[in-house]
């Protein structure tokens, strides 16, 4: 899979907080009101989550090619699959 396809679809879903990363960060900040957050910590967390998502997407694409069918409620997976099919990869 082309990394550009993943980045484009991921950005679209991240904007809507589909993965819940922003909500997770807000919740952690509410639990620890005196904690001062370094911008690098948030950036590192988001980058780590994106890398995990990329790895799982690669696995899902290989499973899809092997014949596994995913439920329609997994909108991110289907958006990636549709983009990959559209590009002919």
C-alpha positions in Angstrom: 0.0 0.0 0.0 1.1 3.5 -0.8 1.9 5.5 2.3 0.2 8.6 0.6 -3.1 6.8 0.4 -2.9 5.9 4.1 -2.0 9.5 5.1 -4.8 11.0 3.1 -7.5 8.7 4.5 -6.0 8.8 8.0 -6.1 12.7 8.0 -9.7 12.6 6.9 -10.7 10.3 9.8 -8.5 11.9 12.3 -10.1 15.3 11.7 -13.4 13.8 12.9 -11.6 12.1 15.9 -12.6 8.7 14.6 -9.9 7.0 16.6 -10.6 8.8 19.8 -7.1 10.1 20.3 -8.1 13.6 21.0 -10.7 12.5 23.5 -8.2 10.2 25.2 -5.8 13.1 25.6 -8.6 15.4 27.0 -9.6 12.7 29.5 -6.0 12.2 30.7 -5.6 16.0 31.2 -8.9 16.1 33.2 -7.7 13.3 35.5 -4.4 15.1 36.3 -5.2 18.8 36.4 -1.9 19.9 37.9 0.2 18.0 35.2 1.9 20.2 32.7 1.9 18.6 29.3 4.9 19.0 27.0 3.9 19.4 23.3 6.4 16.8 22.4 4.5 14.2 24.5 1.3 14.7 22.7 3.1 14.7 19.3 4.9 11.5 20.2 1.6 9.8 21.4 -0.2 10.8 18.2 2.7 9.6 16.0 2.8 6.3 17.9 -0.9 5.8 17.4 -0.6 6.6 13.7 2.2 4.0 13.3 0.1 1.4 15.1 -2.8 2.1 12.8 -0.6 1.9 9.7 0.7 -1.5 10.8 -2.8 -2.9 11.5 -4.0 -1.5 8.2 -1.3 -3.4 6.3 -2.3 -6.6 8.1 -5.9 -6.0 7.3 -5.2 -5.4 3.6 -3.3 -8.7 3.4 -6.1 -10.5 5.1 -8.6 -8.9 2.8 -6.6 -10.1 -0.2 -6.7 -13.6 1.3 -10.5 -13.5 1.4 -11.4 -12.2 4.8 -14.5 -9.9 4.8 -14.8 -7.1 7.3 -18.0 -5.7 8.7 -19.3 -2.5 7.1 -19.1 -0.7 10.4 -15.3 -0.5 10.1 -15.4 2.6 8.0 -11.7 3.3 8.1 -10.8 -0.2 6.9 -13.3 0.1 4.0 -12.1 3.6 3.1 -8.5 2.3 2.8 -9.7 -0.8 0.8 -11.7 1.4 -1.6 -8.8 3.7 -2.2 -6.4 0.8 -2.8 -8.8 -0.7 -5.3 -9.3 2.6 -7.0 -5.5 3.0 -7.4 -5.3 -0.6 -8.7 -2.7 -1.7 -6.2 
